[in-house]
């Protein structure tokens, strides 16, 4: 059995921004700077707030303080959530899996299965009951299950950083001013804070659906490729040949000729071999 000090992977997780390195609003940069300067895991709020069951609203029994492993995870997670925070919608525009990956909290088993338990438990068992975030699940009509949680940062979250609700409201107004300026330039009517929040939320939901459909189609294609490649090569090539013959018209087959058709079979076979071993690439 591993010792207590070695039972956790990556004892010092650090948030690493994604490669796109998009420019963040000044309010976000300010909040991230404050989160780096103070210890958000040992903030006074963590000791005085009574956590509640998110379903019943009843008080939960809790320990006096976070253990050091979860405290380290929280320090990284707060920065990640701030980086992906949308001021208008109040949503974190990243899934728990993405946040976990960027904070170095994800683990891989020997057979290649990813676990994001450390990040999801931090959010579900601590940050949400404490009132720092709220989470909402949306049903995915394509896959027939729930999509990744949509995470909202509450004013209490920003109080961890010493940022008041008034400062948060001012940041929203500033963001709205920038949005309306661009709308007016395009000849469109300005919108309200509520409308800006609704639009930003709708965009995120649409993007989540597009991402899930794309991911679903990729895994469906990979599964079919793996099933075909698992066959004897001769049998696999025969299946590909039959599929190509059914796909092309008689005139197209005549133009291709035997050598051209054989070339298409080779291209398709090697393409399927590549698909069978590929992993899904997030944008």
C-alpha positions as CSV (number, residue, x, y, z in Angstrom):
1,X,0.0,0.0,0.0
2,X,1.5,3.4,-1.0
3,X,2.5,5.8,1.8
4,X,0.2,8.7,2.6
5,X,2.6,11.2,1.0
6,X,2.8,9.3,-2.3
7,X,-0.8,8.2,-2.8
8,X,-1.6,11.3,-5.0
9,X,-0.3,11.9,-8.6
10,X,1.3,15.3,-9.1
11,X,1.5,16.8,-5.6
12,X,2.2,20.3,-7.0
13,X,-0.3,20.9,-9.9
14,X,0.1,24.1,-11.8
15,X,-2.3,25.7,-14.3
16,X,-0.8,25.9,-17.8
17,X,-2.8,28.0,-20.3
18,X,-3.7,26.4,-23.6
19,X,-1.5,26.9,-26.6
20,X,-3.8,29.4,-28.3
21,X,-2.8,31.9,-25.6
22,X,-5.8,34.1,-26.3
23,X,-5.7,37.6,-24.9
24,X,-7.9,37.9,-21.8
25,X,-9.8,41.0,-20.6
26,X,-8.0,43.3,-18.1
27,X,-10.5,42.2,-15.4
28,X,-9.5,38.5,-15.9
29,X,-5.8,39.4,-15.8
30,X,-6.3,41.4,-12.6
31,X,-8.2,38.5,-11.0
32,X,-5.6,35.9,-12.0
33,X,-2.8,38.2,-10.7
34,X,-4.6,38.4,-7.3
35,X,-5.2,34.6,-7.2
36,X,-1.5,34.1,-7.8
37,X,-0.5,36.5,-5.0
38,X,-2.8,35.1,-2.2
39,X,-3.4,31.6,-1.0
40,X,-7.0,30.9,-2.1
41,X,-7.0,27.5,-0.4
42,X,-6.3,29.1,3.0
43,X,-8.6,32.2,2.6
44,X,-10.7,33.0,5.6
45,X,-13.9,32.3,3.7
46,X,-12.9,28.6,3.6
47,X,-13.1,28.5,7.4
48,X,-16.3,30.5,8.0
49,X,-18.7,29.4,5.3
50,X,-20.9,26.5,6.1
51,X,-21.0,24.1,3.1
52,X,-24.4,22.8,2.0
53,X,-25.7,19.8,0.2
54,X,-26.4,21.1,-3.3
55,X,-29.5,19.0,-3.7
56,X,-31.2,19.4,-0.3
57,X,-29.6,22.7,0.9
58,X,-28.9,21.1,4.3
59,X,-25.6,21.9,6.1
60,X,-22.8,19.4,5.5
61,X,-20.3,18.2,8.1
62,X,-16.8,19.3,7.1
63,X,-13.2,19.2,8.2
64,X,-11.5,22.3,9.7
65,X,-9.4,22.8,6.6
66,X,-8.6,21.4,3.2
67,X,-5.9,18.7,3.1
68,X,-2.8,19.9,1.4
69,X,-3.3,17.8,-1.8
70,X,-6.8,19.3,-2.4
71,X,-5.5,22.8,-1.4
72,X,-2.8,22.5,-4.1
73,X,-5.5,21.3,-6.6
74,X,-7.7,24.3,-5.7
75,X,-4.9,26.8,-6.2
76,X,-4.4,25.6,-9.8
77,X,-8.1,25.2,-10.5
78,X,-9.0,28.8,-9.5
79,X,-6.5,30.1,-12.0
80,X,-7.9,27.8,-14.7
81,X,-11.5,28.8,-14.1
82,X,-10.6,32.5,-14.2
83,X,-8.7,32.1,-17.5
84,X,-11.8,30.5,-19.1
85,X,-14.3,32.8,-17.4
86,X,-16.8,34.7,-19.6
87,X,-17.7,37.9,-17.9
88,X,-21.0,38.3,-19.7
89,X,-22.4,34.8,-19.2
90,X,-20.6,34.2,-15.8
91,X,-19.7,30.8,-17.2
92,X,-16.4,28.9,-17.3
93,X,-15.9,28.2,-21.0
94,X,-14.1,24.9,-20.4
95,X,-15.2,21.4,-19.4
96,X,-14.1,19.8,-16.1
97,X,-11.9,17.5,-18.3
98,X,-10.1,20.4,-19.9
99,X,-9.6,22.2,-16.6
100,X,-8.2,19.0,-15.1
101,X,-5.8,18.5,-18.1
102,X,-4.6,22.1,-17.9
103,X,-4.0,21.9,-14.2
104,X,-2.1,18.6,-14.4
105,X,-4.8,16.8,-12.3
106,X,-5.7,14.2,-14.9
107,X,-4.1,10.7,-14.7
108,X,-3.8,7.8,-17.1
109,X,-4.1,4.2,-16.2
110,X,-1.7,1.5,-17.6
111,X,-4.3,0.6,-20.2
112,X,-4.7,4.3,-21.3
113,X,-8.0,5.2,-19.5
114,X,-8.1,8.9,-18.3
115,X,-9.3,9.8,-14.8
116,X,-10.3,13.4,-13.9
117,X,-11.5,12.3,-10.4
118,X,-9.2,14.7,-8.5
119,X,-10.6,17.7,-10.3
120,X,-14.2,16.6,-10.4
121,X,-14.2,15.8,-6.6
122,X,-12.7,19.2,-5.8
123,X,-15.6,20.9,-7.7
124,X,-18.4,18.6,-6.6
125,X,-17.4,17.9,-3.0
126,X,-15.9,21.3,-2.1
127,X,-16.3,24.3,-4.4
128,X,-19.9,23.7,-5.2
129,X,-21.1,23.0,-1.7
130,X,-19.2,26.0,-0.5
131,X,-21.0,28.2,-3.0
132,X,-18.0,29.3,-5.0
133,X,-19.4,27.7,-8.2
134,X,-22.7,26.3,-9.4
135,X,-22.9,23.5,-11.9
136,X,-25.6,22.6,-14.4
137,X,-25.9,19.5,-16.6
138,X,-27.6,19.5,-20.0
139,X,-29.0,16.4,-21.7
140,X,-27.2,15.4,-25.0
141,X,-29.8,14.3,-27.5
142,X,-27.2,12.8,-29.8
143,X,-25.4,10.5,-27.4
144,X,-28.4,10.0,-25.0
145,X,-26.4,11.2,-21.9
146,X,-25.5,14.3,-20.0
147,X,-23.0,16.8,-21.5
148,X,-20.0,18.1,-19.5
149,X,-21.1,20.4,-16.6
150,X,-21.6,24.1,-17.3
151,X,-19.8,25.8,-14.4
152,X,-20.8,29.3,-13.2
153,X,-18.6,31.4,-11.0
154,X,-20.5,33.1,-8.2
155,X,-19.7,36.4,-6.5
156,X,-18.4,34.4,-3.5
157,X,-15.7,32.9,-5.8
158,X,-14.4,36.4,-6.5
159,X,-14.5,37.3,-2.8
160,X,-11.8,34.6,-2.3
161,X,-9.6,37.0,-4.3
162,X,-10.7,40.1,-2.5
163,X,-12.8,41.2,-5.5
164,X,-16.2,42.6,-4.4
165,X,-19.5,42.0,-6.2
166,X,-19.5,45.7,-7.1
167,X,-16.2,45.3,-9.0
168,X,-17.6,42.3,-10.8
169,X,-20.7,44.3,-11.8
170,X,-18.5,47.1,-13.1
171,X,-16.5,44.6,-15.1
172,X,-19.8,43.3,-16.7
173,X,-20.7,46.9,-17.6
174,X,-17.4,47.5,-19.2
175,X,-17.6,44.3,-21.2
176,X,-21.2,45.2,-22.2
177,X,-19.9,48.6,-23.4
178,X,-17.3,46.9,-25.6
179,X,-20.0,44.5,-27.0
180,X,-22.4,47.3,-27.8
181,X,-19.7,49.4,-29.4
182,X,-19.0,46.6,-31.9
183,X,-22.8,46.1,-32.5
184,X,-23.3,49.8,-33.2
185,X,-20.4,49.7,-35.7
186,X,-22.2,46.9,-37.5
187,X,-25.4,48.9,-37.6
188,X,-27.1,46.8,-34.9
189,X,-29.0,47.8,-31.8
190,X,-27.2,47.8,-28.4
191,X,-28.2,45.1,-25.9
192,X,-28.7,44.9,-22.1
193,X,-26.7,43.0,-19.5
194,X,-29.4,40.3,-19.3
195,X,-29.4,39.9,-23.1
196,X,-25.6,39.7,-23.3
197,X,-25.6,37.0,-20.6
198,X,-28.3,35.0,-22.5
199,X,-26.4,35.3,-25.9
200,X,-23.1,34.3,-24.4
201,X,-24.8,31.3,-22.7
202,X,-26.5,30.2,-25.9
203,X,-23.3,30.4,-27.8
204,X,-21.5,28.2,-25.3
205,X,-24.4,25.6,-25.3
206,X,-24.3,25.5,-29.2
207,X,-20.5,25.1,-29.1
208,X,-20.8,22.2,-26.6
209,X,-23.3,20.5,-28.8
210,X,-21.1,20.9,-31.9
211,X,-18.1,19.6,-30.0
212,X,-20.0,16.6,-28.7
213,X,-21.4,15.7,-32.2
214,X,-17.9,16.0,-33.7
215,X,-16.5,13.8,-31.0
216,X,-19.3,11.3,-31.3
217,X,-18.8,11.1,-35.1
218,X,-15.0,10.6,-34.6
219,X,-15.3,7.7,-32.2
220,X,-18.0,6.1,-34.3
221,X,-15.7,6.3,-37.3
222,X,-12.7,5.0,-35.3
223,X,-14.8,2.1,-34.0
224,X,-15.7,1.1,-37.5
225,X,-12.1,1.4,-38.7
226,X,-10.9,-0.8,-35.8
227,X,-13.5,-3.4,-36.5
228,X,-12.3,-3.6,-40.2
229,X,-8.6,-3.5,-39.4
230,X,-9.0,-6.3,-37.0
231,X,-9.9,-8.6,-39.9
232,X,-7.4,-10.5,-42.0
233,X,-5.8,-7.9,-44.4
234,X,-7.0,-9.7,-47.5
235,X,-10.6,-9.8,-46.1
236,X,-10.4,-6.1,-45.1
237,X,-9.3,-5.1,-48.6
238,X,-12.1,-7.1,-50.1
239,X,-14.6,-5.3,-47.9
240,X,-13.1,-1.9,-49.0
241,X,-13.2,-2.9,-52.6
242,X,-16.9,-3.9,-52.4
243,X,-17.6,-0.5,-50.7
244,X,-15.8,1.4,-53.4
245,X,-17.6,-0.5,-56.2
246,X,-20.9,0.4,-54.6
247,X,-19.8,4.0,-54.2
248,X,-18.7,4.7,-57.8
249,X,-20.8,4.8,-60.9
250,X,-20.0,2.5,-63.9
251,X,-18.5,5.4,-65.8
252,X,-16.3,6.3,-62.8
253,X,-15.1,2.7,-62.4
254,X,-14.3,2.5,-66.1
255,X,-12.2,5.7,-65.8
256,X,-10.4,4.4,-62.8
257,X,-9.6,1.0,-64.3
258,X,-8.2,-1.9,-62.3
259,X,-5.0,-0.1,-61.3
260,X,-6.8,3.0,-60.2
261,X,-9.3,1.0,-58.2
262,X,-6.4,-0.9,-56.5
263,X,-4.8,2.4,-55.7
264,X,-8.0,3.6,-54.0
265,X,-8.2,0.4,-52.0
266,X,-4.6,0.9,-50.8
267,X,-5.3,4.6,-49.9
268,X,-8.5,3.6,-48.0
269,X,-6.8,0.8,-46.2
270,X,-3.9,2.9,-44.9
271,X,-6.3,5.7,-44.0
272,X,-8.4,3.3,-41.9
273,X,-5.3,2.0,-40.2
274,X,-4.5,5.6,-39.2
275,X,-8.0,6.3,-38.0
276,X,-8.1,3.1,-35.9
277,X,-5.1,4.4,-33.8
278,X,-5.9,8.1,-33.7
279,X,-7.0,10.0,-30.7
280,X,-9.5,12.8,-30.7
281,X,-7.8,16.2,-30.9
282,X,-9.6,19.1,-29.1
283,X,-9.4,22.5,-30.7
